[in-house]
């Protein structure tokens, strides 16, 4: 972007409808921040451009998605991108499917943070779809004020919650780092219905019948922030989320939770989520698009190169 004022004067709300394969709901603010930088030497911008050029020389490009979920974007990439592309996702479902076919299949997992498995026992004692699960991912950071707004929004909702607060989640502008501090009044208000953890076994929690995830649309961050685009797609295209927004307010958080847990919008989101879950399962089963694409990848690329 040519003018820094465009970052604050409402220009970021401009619709971007001309990018082939992308949602017609996309605004400038929904693209990763490095794509709308005013600095032509932005490191993330340079990295992205370099990687796109580098991909042109690849034998193949593999995507952790499935055709039905992102067909327009995939069609646009395939029409304008030289290397062969293979959609083989969601990888966790594909791996589980192959593990059933080949029980001895070895898997390797890694995490940036130590997992607290006690949260699974806590979830076991809860009713199905009764717990709000809040997790900002491995990289996103926020101010302590934003943390407090989320806290009081959770408290005001009245629902049980599992809240993941990483040790490095909160940053302070003056020092570059700060501890996440929750007031004693919040702890007392939510006693018996809230559990805080520094990290959880993510897949096990997401599969647990007790939880309902709060996809909050995390506060904007620098870095590989596809989270902004993901939020737009989850809300406007796939119909499985509601946005809290960058300017976090406890009243908005509380309303979003109540609507997600007990409102009509929440019911519609659960129905859409179930439809996408079934579509992902179809894609990764024998005969599905991702299952077939993995075979194509092995035969067309891996076996030929060996």
C-alpha positions as CSV (number, residue, x, y, z in Angstrom):
1,X,0.0,0.0,0.0
2,X,1.3,3.5,-0.8
3,X,0.0,5.5,2.1
4,X,0.1,4.6,5.8
5,X,-3.2,6.5,6.4
6,X,-4.9,3.8,4.4
7,X,-4.3,1.4,7.3
8,X,-6.5,3.5,9.7
9,X,-8.9,5.6,7.6
10,X,-11.4,2.8,6.7
11,X,-9.7,1.9,3.4
12,X,-9.0,-1.6,4.6
13,X,-12.8,-2.2,4.4
14,X,-12.6,-2.0,0.6
15,X,-14.0,-5.1,-1.1
16,X,-11.5,-7.0,-3.3
17,X,-13.6,-8.9,-5.8
18,X,-11.2,-9.2,-8.7
19,X,-8.8,-11.9,-7.3
20,X,-9.6,-15.1,-9.2
21,X,-10.6,-18.0,-7.0
22,X,-11.0,-15.9,-3.8
23,X,-14.2,-15.2,-1.9
24,X,-16.2,-12.2,-3.2
25,X,-16.6,-11.2,0.5
26,X,-12.9,-10.5,0.9
27,X,-11.8,-7.1,2.1
28,X,-8.3,-5.7,2.2
29,X,-8.3,-6.3,5.9
30,X,-9.0,-10.0,5.4
31,X,-5.6,-10.6,3.6
32,X,-2.5,-11.3,5.6
33,X,-1.0,-8.0,6.8
34,X,2.3,-8.4,4.8
35,X,0.2,-8.2,1.6
36,X,-1.0,-4.7,2.5
37,X,2.2,-3.4,4.0
38,X,3.5,0.1,3.1
39,X,7.1,-1.2,3.3
40,X,8.3,-2.7,0.0
41,X,11.1,-4.3,1.9
42,X,8.8,-6.1,4.3
43,X,10.5,-9.4,5.2
44,X,7.3,-11.5,5.1
45,X,6.4,-10.0,1.7
46,X,9.8,-10.8,0.3
47,X,9.6,-14.3,1.7
48,X,6.2,-14.9,0.2
49,X,7.3,-13.6,-3.2
50,X,10.5,-15.7,-3.0
51,X,8.5,-18.9,-2.1
52,X,6.0,-18.4,-5.0
53,X,8.9,-18.1,-7.4
54,X,10.6,-21.1,-5.9
55,X,7.4,-23.2,-6.2
56,X,7.5,-22.7,-10.0
57,X,10.5,-24.9,-10.1
58,X,9.0,-27.7,-8.0
59,X,8.0,-31.1,-9.4
60,X,4.7,-30.9,-7.5
61,X,2.9,-28.8,-4.9
62,X,1.0,-30.6,-2.1
63,X,-2.0,-28.9,-0.3
64,X,-3.4,-30.0,3.0
65,X,-7.0,-29.4,2.0
66,X,-9.7,-31.2,-0.1
67,X,-11.2,-30.2,-3.4
68,X,-14.8,-29.6,-2.2
69,X,-13.7,-27.1,0.5
70,X,-11.7,-24.7,-1.6
71,X,-12.5,-25.6,-5.3
72,X,-12.5,-22.1,-6.8
73,X,-9.1,-21.2,-5.3
74,X,-7.7,-24.6,-6.3
75,X,-9.0,-24.1,-9.9
76,X,-7.4,-20.7,-10.0
77,X,-4.0,-22.1,-8.8
78,X,-4.1,-25.0,-11.2
79,X,-4.8,-22.6,-14.1
80,X,-2.0,-20.2,-13.3
81,X,0.6,-22.5,-11.6
82,X,2.9,-24.7,-13.6
83,X,3.7,-27.6,-11.1
84,X,1.2,-30.4,-10.7
85,X,-0.8,-30.0,-7.6
86,X,-2.2,-32.6,-5.2
87,X,-4.8,-32.0,-2.5
88,X,-4.4,-34.7,0.1
89,X,-6.1,-33.3,3.1
90,X,-7.2,-33.1,5.8
91,X,-4.0,-35.0,6.6
92,X,-5.1,-36.1,10.1
93,X,-8.1,-37.9,8.6
94,X,-6.1,-39.3,5.7
95,X,-3.5,-40.6,8.2
96,X,-6.2,-42.2,10.3
97,X,-7.7,-43.9,7.2
98,X,-4.4,-45.3,6.2
99,X,-3.7,-46.4,9.7
100,X,-6.8,-48.6,9.6
101,X,-5.6,-50.1,6.3
102,X,-2.0,-50.5,7.5
103,X,-2.1,-50.9,11.3
104,X,1.7,-50.9,11.6
105,X,1.9,-47.4,10.0
106,X,4.3,-45.3,12.1
107,X,3.4,-41.7,12.9
108,X,5.4,-38.8,14.3
109,X,3.9,-35.8,16.1
110,X,5.4,-32.6,17.5
111,X,4.2,-29.6,19.5
112,X,5.7,-26.2,20.4
113,X,4.3,-26.6,23.9
114,X,4.0,-29.4,26.5
115,X,0.5,-30.9,26.4
116,X,-1.6,-31.0,29.6
117,X,-3.6,-34.2,29.3
118,X,-5.6,-33.5,32.5
119,X,-8.0,-31.4,30.5
120,X,-9.3,-34.6,28.8
121,X,-10.3,-36.0,32.2
122,X,-12.0,-32.7,33.0
123,X,-13.9,-32.9,29.7
124,X,-15.0,-36.5,30.4
125,X,-17.0,-35.2,33.3
126,X,-19.0,-32.8,31.1
127,X,-22.2,-33.2,29.1
128,X,-21.9,-33.4,25.3
129,X,-21.5,-30.0,23.6
130,X,-21.5,-28.1,26.9
131,X,-18.0,-26.7,27.0
132,X,-16.6,-23.7,25.2
133,X,-13.1,-24.4,24.0
134,X,-10.9,-21.3,23.5
135,X,-7.5,-21.7,21.9
136,X,-5.6,-19.0,20.0
137,X,-3.0,-21.3,18.3
138,X,0.7,-21.5,18.7
139,X,1.8,-18.0,17.6
140,X,-1.0,-15.4,18.1
141,X,-0.3,-12.9,20.9
142,X,-2.5,-10.2,22.5
143,X,-2.5,-7.5,25.1
144,X,-3.5,-8.1,28.7
145,X,-6.6,-5.9,28.1
146,X,-7.7,-8.1,25.3
147,X,-7.2,-11.1,27.6
148,X,-9.3,-9.5,30.2
149,X,-12.1,-8.8,27.7
150,X,-12.1,-12.4,26.7
151,X,-12.1,-13.5,30.4
152,X,-15.1,-11.4,31.4
153,X,-16.9,-12.4,28.2
154,X,-16.5,-16.0,29.1
155,X,-17.5,-15.3,32.7
156,X,-20.6,-13.5,31.6
157,X,-21.7,-16.2,29.2
158,X,-22.4,-18.6,32.1
159,X,-21.1,-21.6,30.2
160,X,-18.3,-24.0,31.1
161,X,-15.1,-23.4,29.3
162,X,-11.6,-24.9,28.6
163,X,-9.3,-22.0,28.0
164,X,-5.8,-22.4,26.7
165,X,-3.4,-19.6,27.7
166,X,0.1,-20.1,26.5
167,X,2.9,-18.7,28.7
168,X,3.8,-16.3,25.9
169,X,0.3,-15.3,24.9
170,X,0.3,-11.8,26.4
171,X,2.7,-9.1,25.3
172,X,3.2,-5.6,26.5
173,X,4.3,-2.9,24.1
174,X,6.8,-1.3,26.4
175,X,8.6,-4.4,27.5
176,X,8.0,-6.8,24.6
177,X,6.6,-9.4,27.0
178,X,4.3,-9.8,30.0
179,X,2.6,-12.5,32.0
180,X,-1.1,-13.3,31.5
181,X,-2.7,-11.9,34.6
182,X,-6.3,-12.8,35.4
183,X,-8.1,-11.0,38.4
184,X,-9.1,-13.0,41.4
185,X,-12.7,-11.9,40.9
186,X,-12.7,-13.7,37.5
187,X,-11.3,-16.9,39.1
188,X,-14.0,-16.8,41.8
189,X,-16.8,-16.0,39.4
190,X,-15.9,-19.0,37.2
191,X,-14.9,-21.5,39.9
192,X,-16.2,-25.0,39.1
193,X,-17.0,-24.3,35.4
194,X,-13.7,-23.1,34.0
195,X,-10.4,-24.8,33.4
196,X,-7.2,-23.0,32.3
197,X,-4.4,-24.9,30.6
198,X,-1.1,-23.8,29.1
199,X,-1.6,-26.3,26.2
200,X,-3.8,-29.3,25.4
201,X,-3.6,-32.3,23.1
202,X,-5.4,-30.5,20.3
203,X,-6.8,-33.4,18.2
204,X,-8.1,-35.2,21.3
205,X,-9.9,-32.1,22.5
206,X,-11.4,-31.4,19.1
207,X,-12.7,-34.9,18.9
208,X,-14.2,-34.8,22.4
209,X,-18.0,-34.7,22.4
210,X,-18.1,-32.3,25.3
211,X,-16.5,-29.3,23.6
212,X,-17.9,-26.6,21.3
213,X,-15.0,-24.5,19.8
214,X,-15.1,-20.7,20.0
215,X,-13.5,-19.6,16.7
216,X,-13.0,-16.0,17.8
217,X,-11.1,-14.5,15.0
218,X,-7.9,-13.8,16.8
219,X,-6.5,-10.2,17.3
220,X,-4.4,-9.3,14.3
221,X,-0.7,-10.3,14.5
222,X,2.4,-10.0,12.4
223,X,3.8,-13.0,10.7
224,X,2.3,-15.7,8.5
225,X,-1.2,-14.5,9.5
226,X,-3.5,-16.5,7.3
227,X,-5.7,-16.5,10.3
228,X,-7.3,-13.3,8.9
229,X,-8.3,-15.0,5.7
230,X,-9.3,-18.2,7.5
231,X,-11.7,-16.1,9.7
232,X,-13.4,-14.6,6.6
233,X,-13.8,-18.0,5.0
234,X,-15.1,-19.7,8.2
235,X,-17.7,-16.9,8.7
236,X,-18.7,-15.9,5.2
237,X,-18.0,-19.0,3.0
238,X,-18.2,-22.1,5.1
239,X,-20.8,-20.9,7.7
240,X,-19.1,-22.4,10.7
241,X,-17.9,-19.4,12.8
242,X,-18.8,-15.9,14.0
243,X,-16.3,-13.1,14.2
244,X,-15.4,-11.3,17.4
245,X,-13.0,-8.9,15.6
246,X,-9.7,-7.1,16.5
247,X,-11.3,-4.7,18.9
248,X,-12.2,-7.3,21.5
249,X,-15.1,-6.4,23.9
250,X,-16.5,-8.6,26.6
251,X,-20.1,-7.9,25.6
252,X,-19.4,-9.1,22.1
253,X,-17.5,-12.2,23.4
254,X,-20.4,-13.0,25.7
255,X,-23.0,-12.6,22.9
256,X,-21.1,-14.7,20.5
257,X,-20.7,-17.5,23.0
258,X,-24.4,-17.5,23.9
259,X,-25.4,-17.5,20.3
260,X,-23.0,-20.3,19.4
261,X,-24.0,-22.4,22.3
262,X,-27.8,-21.9,22.4
263,X,-28.9,-19.7,19.5
264,X,-30.3,-20.3,16.0
265,X,-27.0,-19.2,14.5
266,X,-25.1,-21.7,16.6
267,X,-27.5,-24.5,15.5
268,X,-26.9,-23.5,11.8
269,X,-23.1,-23.5,12.4
270,X,-23.2,-26.9,13.9
271,X,-25.2,-28.3,11.0
272,X,-22.7,-26.7,8.5
273,X,-19.8,-28.0,10.5
274,X,-21.2,-31.5,10.4
275,X,-21.7,-31.3,6.6
276,X,-18.1,-30.2,6.2
277,X,-16.9,-33.0,8.5
278,X,-18.8,-35.6,6.4
279,X,-17.3,-34.0,3.2
280,X,-13.8,-34.3,4.6
281,X,-14.4,-37.9,5.6
282,X,-15.6,-38.7,2.1
283,X,-12.5,-37.1,0.6
284,X,-10.1,-39.2,2.7
285,X,-11.8,-42.6,2.4
286,X,-11.0,-45.0,-0.4
287,X,-12.6,-43.6,-3.6
288,X,-12.4,-40.1,-2.2
289,X,-10.5,-37.2,-3.9
290,X,-7.8,-36.9,-1.3
291,X,-7.3,-40.6,-1.0
292,X,-6.9,-40.9,-4.8
293,X,-4.7,-37.9,-5.0
294,X,-2.3,-39.5,-2.5
295,X,-2.0,-42.5,-4.8
296,X,-1.4,-40.2,-7.7
297,X,1.3,-38.3,-5.8
298,X,3.1,-41.5,-4.9
299,X,2.9,-42.9,-8.4
300,X,3.5,-39.7,-10.4
301,X,6.2,-38.1,-8.3
302,X,7.7,-40.2,-5.5
303,X,8.1,-43.5,-7.3
304,X,9.3,-41.8,-10.5
305,X,11.9,-39.8,-8.7
306,X,13.2,-43.0,-7.0
